[in-house]
């Protein structure tokens, strides 16, 4: 690779059908002009590449990490920590983490026993050194996913220049089959106020799900100034709890009033889906 000093974009797949042989040339190499990199890592082996590849001009990275429970050599924390240590100057990161039943079956020839849960902190905490990050897009596939307000607040506090934050769970994810308290966690809607304070330049925010607890939004609304920059807001499913499950109109008014107070520029076009305690769908944009 070092023979390509003018290379600006690179895309490749990392896969070992057999146990990997020792690298014949483990020395570091440099691609001084590389600006964009796409990696599909099917074995959790990219940490070795990150440690060796010196990419001083890299500003945009697409990284797909496919893990098979109990058989993979890597983990999200290990691979992402290596990524952040190698490229602290990254500006845009798109991360797909896939821990799915089909990969277990492909690898072992048997059904998955228990799908693994991916807590948000295992993805955000290793990326904290990326202080120049302006756009972060994380997609979780094929496994449970949970997060609380503290995890999200700690993550965004590390990136004050963030302008885009997109967190998504793909529809194929078998959330109902994942187990563990971490998969049940979901941040309250009031976390929007914390995100607004931490990221004054945020323009795009997507969250997969939040929870509306009666009375929780009043204090949060009083403690935040309107965020005048954000223009795109997608909240996914908002679970209604604490006494508002049967009052569709009141729950919807409370959610939209809070969004209007925190992100007035996004309120009119905000994409919101209310889930009334499992009792039926509904909700929508104002």
N, C-alpha and C positions, 0 to 999 in steps of 0.2 A: 504493500500500500504506500510505502514511503516514496515509491517511484512516481507518484502522482502529485507533485507539489502544487499544481494549479486546480486540483479537483475542488469543486464548490458544493456538490451534492452527492450523497451516497446512500444507498438502500440495500439491505441484505437480511437474510434469515439465518439465525443460529440454531442448528439442530444436530444432535448426535444420535444416530440409530444404534450405535454401539458405544461402550464406555470410551470416553475420549482418550486418544493417545497423547503422550507428552508433546507439548508444542516444540517443534524443532528450533524455533527462534523466538524465545520469550522476551526479547529486548523491546523497550519502548520504541515507538515510531511517531512521526509527526506529519500531519496533513495541515499545513499552515493556512490554506485558503478555504478549508471546508466550513461552510456556513449552515448547511441543513443535513440532518442525519435521520434515517429511518431504520429501526431495528425491530425485527420480530424474533423474540427470544423464547424458544419452545422448551428450554431445559433449565432456565435459571443460571445461565453461564456468562451473562454479559458483564459481570463484575470484573472478570479478568480482562476483557476488552477495554472497559473504562479505565482500568489501572494502567494500561499500556498505551492507549491512543491519546496522544497530545493534540488537542484540537483548539488552538487559541482563538480562532475566529468563529467557533460554533455558537450560534444564537438560537437555533430552532431544532428541537428533538422530538420525534415521534417514537415512542417506545412501547411495544406490546410485550407483556410478560405473561407467558402461559405456564401455569404450575399444575402438577399432578400431585395431589395429597399423598404424602408419605414416600413418594418416589423421586421427587425433584431434588436436585442438589442445591438449589437456591431458595430464597424467600424474598418477599417484597422488601423487607427491611434491609437485607444485605445488599440486594441489587441497587436499591434506590440510594442507600448511603454511599455506595461506590460511585454512582452517577453524580451525586451532588459534590462529592470530594474532588472528582475529576474536572467537572465543568461548572464551577460556581458562577461563571459569567453568563449562563443560559438566560435567555429572555422569554422564550416560549417553550412550554413542555406539554405534550399530549401523551397521556399515560393510559394504557388499557391493561387491566389486570384480569386474567381469565383463569378461574379455578373451577372447572366444570365437570359434570358427570361424564360427558362424552370423552374428555381427555383421559379420565380414569379408565373408562372402558376400553379405549384404544390402547392404553399402555398395559393394562393388566388382564384384559379379557373378561372382566367381571363388573357387575354394577357397583356404583359408588355406595358405600355404607352410610357415611354421613358427610354432607357437604360442608365445607369449611366456611367459617365466617371471617370476613375481612373488616376489622374495625378501621375507621377513618384515620386514627392516630398512627397506624402502622404504615400508612401511605404518606401522611403529611409530615410527621416528625423527622424522618430521614431527609426530607427536602428543605428543611429550614435553612441550610447554608446558602441556598440560591437567592441571595439578597437582591439580585437585579431582576428577579422574575416579574414579568408583567402580565403574562397570560398562562393560566394553568387549567387544563381540561383533563379530568379523570373519569374514566368509564370502568365500572366494575361489572364483570360478567360471570355467570355460572356459579355464584356463591352468595352466601348471605352478606349483608352489609348493614352496619349500624354506626351511628355517631351521636355524640352529645354536644351540647353547646360549648363546653370547655375545650374539646378537641378542635372544633372549628375555630374558636376564638384564638387558641394558641397558634394554629396554622396561619391564619391571615395576619396575625401580629408580626410574623416573620417577614412578610412581604408588603411593606407599606406602599410600594409603587404599583401594586397589582391593579390592573385595569379590567381583567377578565377572569372569572372563576366559574367553571362549569363542573359540577359533580353529577354523575348520572349512573343509574343502574339499568342495564339492558333488560328488555322485556323477557328474554330467555332465562334470566337468572331464576333459580329455583329457591326463592326466598322462603317459601313455606316449608322446605325440607331442611333448611339450615337450623342448627340448634345453638343454644348458648345465650346468656344474658346480653352479650355484646351485640347480637343480631337484633335484639328487641329495642335497643336504644334508639332514640330519635330526639333531635334537638327541638326545643320549643320555638315557636315562631318569633318570640322576642329576641332570638339570636340575630335577627336582621339589624337590630339597633347596634349590637356590638360590631358587626361587620361594617356597618356604615362609619362608625368611629375609627376603626382600624385602617380602612382603605378609602381615603377621601377621593381618590381618582378612579374608583371602581365604576365601570360603565356597563358591565354584563355580569349577572349573577344567576346561576342555575343551581337549585338544590333538589335532590330526589324526593324528599319528604320532610315534613316538619309536623309539630303538634300544636294545637291551640288549646290552652288550658284557661278556663274561665278566670278572669281577673288578672292574668299574668301580663297582659299587654299595656295596662294602664300605666304602671310604673316605668316600663321601658319607653313608652311614648313620651313621658314627661322628661326623660333624661337624655334625649337626643335631639339635635338640630336637624332640619331637613337636609337630606343628601341631594345636592343639586346636579350631580353628574350622571348617575346611573339611569340608563334608558331602557334596558332589557332585563326583565325579571321573570323567571320561571320557577315556581315553587313545587311543582309536582303535586303529590298528595299531602293535604293538610288534615291530619287526624283530629277530630273534634272530641274533646274530653271535658270532664268536670262540670256537667250540668247543662251544656248547650247541645247535646246530641240530638234532642228532639225539636230544637228550635232552629230550623234551617235559615230563616231570614235573619235572626239575630247573630248567628255565627258568621254568616257571610258579611253582614254589615261591619262586624267587629274586625274581621280580617282586612277588608278593603279600607276601612278607616285607618288602620295601623299602617298598611302599605302606603297610603296617601300621605301620612304624616312623616314616614321615614324616607320613602323614595317617591316624591311627588312626580318626578319626570317619567317614572315607569308605571305609575298606578293605572293609568287608563288602558294600557296594553298588557298588563301583567297577566300571565297564564297561571291560574290557580284552580286546583281541584279539591273540593272539600269531601272528606270521608267521614260520615256521621256514625262513628263507632261501629262500622261494619254493617250498618243498616241500609246500605244503598248508596249509589254514587250520587253525583250531582255537583253543583258548584260551577264556577267558571269565571270568566273575566267580567269586569263591570261594564 
